[in-house]
Amino acid sequence: MPKRNPDKGFNVHERMILVTLDRANRPLSQRQISEKCGMAWRTTNEYITQLEGKGYVHCKPVGNKKMCELKIKSSVDKLLGNQTK
């Protein structure tokens, strides 16, 4: 099981997804996120669904893709406690 940040409740995969979306500064498909994070598509889908449920990520269908972007307005660095490196 991936380690969680005890202060915020994010594991390493969730942090990678949040940072990737923050740095992209535009919506990305789940495939793009999985490639940039080096995760399997299924793993990426699972964590994106969790982040979406927690209200941090918003996804919408565009054609046959699911495009995702950050829903949060605060800095990801601040949200993750500056653990983005």
Residue pairs with C-beta under 8 A, 6 or more apart in sequence:
1 11
2 11
2 12
2 13
3 11
3 12
4 10
4 11
5 11
5 15
5 80
5 81
5 83
7 81
8 79
8 80
8 81
10 18
10 80
11 47
13 37
13 39
13 43
13 44
13 47
14 47
14 50
14 51
15 80
15 83
15 84
16 37
16 39
17 33
17 37
17 44
17 47
17 48
17 51
17 57
18 51
18 56
18 57
18 70
18 76
18 79
18 80
19 76
19 80
19 84
20 28
20 33
20 36
20 37
21 28
21 33
21 57
21 68
21 69
21 70
21 76
22 70
22 76
22 84
24 32
24 36
26 69
27 67
27 68
27 69
28 36
28 67
28 68
28 69
29 65
29 66
29 67
29 68
30 41
30 44
30 45
30 48
30 59
30 65
30 66
30 68
31 41
31 65
33 44
33 48
33 68
34 40
34 41
34 43
34 44
37 44
39 47
48 57
48 59
48 68
51 57
52 58
52 59
52 68
55 71
55 72
56 70
56 71
56 72
56 79
57 68
57 69
57 70
57 71
58 68
58 69
58 70
58 71
59 66
59 67
59 68
59 69
60 66
60 67
61 67
70 76
72 79
76 84
77 84
